[in-house]
Amino acid sequence: MNRAVRRERPDVLIEQAAAHQRQAFFWLRRAGGEAELAGPLLVRRATLDRAREHVLAARDLLQRASRAARNPELRSACTQAEAALEAVACRIGELEASIAASDVEDAESARRRPPYSSSRGAPRRPSTALAATTAGLAR
């Protein structure tokens, strides 16, 4: 059987890369907002992972489009778009670093805080119901 070699179309690859880039921006904006707020650490990391996955997919598609392109101007445009994606990847790295730093700060402040203390520094008193239950069990 004679199989025809399927040639990838650069325009289709570029459109797919653009779709992944939009998704990466969506997740990056969402991660940036959550990183500034005190959202759960795992949620922030998962959001950045999604953004990174889309950046990598877009970069792969742009590289394939560049290889498939016959026009040097189109190859140049793919290279410029890859450079823009590199800036997005750098931003993801910055957010990951800020998340890691806040995680370390949270762990250090938890270590310094005495157990069973309130935010004002005064020791907490057990609730009356808990004290009564504990006293009843001690008898």
N, C-alpha and C positions, 0 to 999 in steps of 0.2 A: 504494500500500500504506500502511496505517495502522500505524505503528510505535509501540509503547508505550514511553514513556520509563522506563528502568529507574532506580528510585530506590535509592540506596545505603542499606543498613541500618546504622545507627550501631552496633548491638550487634555485628555481624560485624566492622566496622572496628575497634572497640575490642578485640575478641578478637585480631585480627591484630596490632594495635599491641602488645598485651601479649606476644605471642609474640616479636615483634622486640625488645621491651625485655628479655625473658629472655635472648635471644641476645646482646644488647649487654652485659648484666651478665656473662654467661659469658666473653666475649672480654675484657672489662675486667678481670675477676679474673685471667684468664690473663696479660694484658699486665702487670698490676701485679706479679705474681709474677716474670715474666721481667725486668721493669725493675729489680727489686731484685737479681736475680742478674745475672751477666754473660753474658747470652745474646747471640746474634748480633744486630747492630743491625737488619738487614733483617727478621728474624723478629719483633722487638719492634714495629717500625713497621707491618708487615703485620697484626699482631694488633690494634693500635690502629685501623688502617684498617677492619678488619672490624667492630670495635665501633662506630666512627663511622657506618658504612653502616647498621647496624641502628638506631642512634639516629635517624638521618635518616629511615629508612623508618617507624619508629614515630611520629615527629613528623608526618610527612605523613599517615599514617593517622588520627591523632588530629585533625588539622585538618579532614580530610574528614568525620570523624564529627561534629565540632562543627558544621560547615555543614549536615550532613544531619539533625541532631537537632532535634526540634521542642520538646523539653522543656528549659527554661532550666537546670534542675538538672543535666541530662546535659551541656549545654554547659559549665557551670561545672566539672564533674568532668573534662571533656576539657582545659580550660584548666589545671587543677591538675596533671593528669598531664603536660602539656606543660612546665610549670614544673619538675617532677621530672626530666624528660628533659634539661632545660637544665643541671641540676646534674650529671647524668651526662656531658654534653658538656664541662662545665668540668673534670671529673676527667680526661677524655681529654686535654684541653689541658694539664693539669698533668703528666701522664705524658709527653706529647710533649716538653714543655719539659725535663723531667729527662733524657730520652733525648738530646736535643740537647746539653744541658750536659755529659753524660758523654761524648758523642762528641767535643766540643771538648776536654775534659780529656785524653782518650785521644790525640788528635792532638797536643796540646801536649807531653805527656809523651814521646811517640815522637820528637818533634823534639829535645827536650833530651837524650835518651839517645844516647850515642855509638854509632856503628855497631859491630857485632860485640862488644858487651859483654854480660856476664852480668848477672843481677839483683843480684849482689853488688858490681859495679863493677870487678872484675878482668877484664883482657882474656882472651878465650877463646883457647885453643890449638887449632889444627886437629887433627883426629883423626889417629892414626898411619897409618891406611889412606889417608886423603886426602893426607897429607904424602908418603907413599911414591909414590902415583900422580902427584902433582904433580912430585916429584923425577924420576920416570921419564920424564915428558913433557918436562922441561926439558933432558934430555940429547940 
